[in-house]
Amino acid sequence: MNLRESALSAPLTERASASEMRKVAAASAVGTLIEYYDFTLYTTATALVFNKIFFPGESALIGSLAAFATYFVGYCARPLGGIVFGHFGDRIGRKVTLMTTLMIMGIGTFLIGLIPPYAQIGAWAPVLLVLLRCLQGIGIGGEYGGGMTMMVEHAPASRRGFYSSLVHIGVPAGFLLPIMAMTILNVVLDQQAFLSWGWRLPFLLSLILLGVGLFIRNQIAESPAFRRLKQSGQQAKVPVAEAVRNHWRTILLGIGAKIAESGLFNIYAVFAISYCVNVLSLPSQVILYAVLLGCLLECFTLPLFGWLSDKIGQRRVYLGGMLLQALLAWPFMLMLQTGQLGWIYLAISLGLALGHGTTYGAQGALFSALFPSRIRYSGLSLVQQIGPILGGGLSPMVATALLVGWHNSTLVIGYMIAMSLLSALCAWRLPQRPVEE
């Protein structure tokens, strides 16, 4: 075997000490938490605020539809971030690239908190919102592939499912913090104060989180797999092109497998808020409590399903989660429609902690093993950032549009089931063995 072949077929990781693994896991999880704090803050504000201050003069549902359209724009910007930062992550290193994505995301979020309302600057308000949303999308598009790559390239092979699930805890935790902030502000402030300036505070405070995240990320070392590649001089010249040329089928199947995980998460955590507030006329803070509970529970179920995926296989856990969510779609909407808080809390908790937790707990290790280390950041970014455009980026808008057009939830249920079955089929067809094994 020559030098090039040796570098390409090297295993994912060298064995790291327990203290090193704790440090990498903490840095990866906290970094992801901060990224999703920024992104989720926009999500929550979309459902509660932006339809009123940036898209006034329409019905509540139509205003929400317009606000969700800007939410979708951020998802469209994510592949650009994945391509650009995936290139540099595979060429010059994971660590420095991740520091850059964190800065882009934090600055974009801070500036959103400074945008004047439509009543003051007219159409420039939604225009600025869209531009900064794109900046957010570019930052998070480059974040996930690098954070997950760092984790799996440090982790021992027998525990990649567990350690990669720790990175994913940053997602529900990242949902938890901004929803808590919005909930507290919504409770302590009257409606006028909240819509005038209260909603801006969590956006402005993101600068503090940015500083914390940069400090933590600076403490970790470059991944062993990339150090080997750099020493041998075997980095890909154009990683994205190589990934598409040699792994196009895997990328397409990965995108398909990602659609329902992303799409159903935003049904449970975003569309449910809008539905309960705008259709059922329930107080927004009550529904935010339900999402808070679901996200908190998922922080515990993610490592459980990550551990299980190490025992019985990532693919089995992922497929089981998709089929479970297909079965859950009808009961989920039925429980929401009751308008009773107990059933609503149960619906959102089951969706997030059990349905989404099953798939997301296994996903990191499953998808990371699809690509060799020289193009892993780029390949994983393509899957993780194009898939959510068709899943999470569209699902709140599609579900809302189905409600506006047909005035019942039957098609929303069908949409949820269709996503689940499509992703299950694609996950079943993914390559059976990791590329480097």
Buried (B, 14 or more C-beta within 10 A) or exposed (E): EEEEEEBBEBBBBBEBEEEBBEBBBBBBBBBBBBBBBBBBBBBBBBBBBBBBBBBEEBEBBBBBBBBBBBBBBBBBBBBBBBBBBBBBBBBEBBBEBBBBBBBBBBBBBBBBBEBEBBEEEEEEBBBBBBBBBBBBBBBBBBBBBBBBBBBBBBBBBEBBBBBBBBBBBBBBBBBBBBBBBBBBBBEEBEEEEBBEEBBBBBBBBBEEBBEEBBEBBEEBEBBBBBBBBBEBEBBBEBBBBBBBEBBEEBBBBBBBBBBBBBBBBBBBBBBBBBBBBBBBEBEBBBBBBBBBBBBBBBBEBBBBBBBBBBEEBBBBBBBBBBBBBBEBBBBBBEBBBEEEBEBBBBBBBBBBBBBBBBBBBBBBBBBBBBBBBBBBBBBBBBBBBBBBBBBBBBBBBBBBBBBEEEEEBEBBBEBBBBBBBBBBBBBEBBBEEBBBE
